[in-house]
Amino acid sequence: MVIKKDKHRFVVIIEKEIFTKFKSLAEEKEKRSASNLAAKMIEDYVKENSK
């Protein structure tokens, strides 16, 4: 997988159990991948707190 030049990889280390639950919630409730949901959450947080 190639990351575009205007993107940046962000690594987060969390407990395996939490990741498993997060992944399930992302897929079942949001119809997204875990990484896509995490990216959206970070983007929303930055937008909300940059006002």
C-alpha positions in Angstrom: 0.0 0.0 0.0 1.3 3.4 -0.9 0.6 6.5 1.2 0.0 9.7 -0.8 2.5 12.5 -0.2 -0.2 14.6 1.5 -1.0 11.8 4.0 0.8 10.7 7.1 0.9 7.3 8.8 -0.2 7.5 12.5 0.7 4.5 14.8 -1.3 4.0 18.0 -0.5 1.2 20.5 -3.6 0.0 22.4 -4.7 -3.1 24.2 -5.7 -6.0 21.9 -9.1 -6.3 23.6 -9.9 -2.6 23.0 -8.8 -2.8 19.4 -11.0 -5.9 18.8 -14.1 -4.1 20.3 -13.3 -0.9 18.4 -13.0 -2.8 15.1 -16.3 -4.6 15.7 -18.0 -1.3 16.5 -16.6 0.4 13.4 -17.7 -2.4 11.2 -21.1 -3.1 12.7 -22.3 0.4 13.7 -20.4 2.7 11.4 -19.9 0.4 8.3 -16.3 1.5 8.2 -12.9 -0.1 8.8 -11.2 0.5 12.2 -8.5 2.7 10.6 -11.1 4.7 8.6 -13.1 5.4 11.7 -10.0 6.3 13.7 -8.9 8.8 11.0 -12.4 10.3 10.9 -12.5 10.7 14.7 -9.1 12.4 14.7 -10.1 14.7 11.9 -13.4 15.6 13.7 -11.5 16.2 16.9 -9.0 18.5 15.3 -11.7 20.5 13.4 -13.8 20.9 16.6 -10.8 22.0 18.7 -9.2 24.3 16.2 -12.0 26.9 16.3 
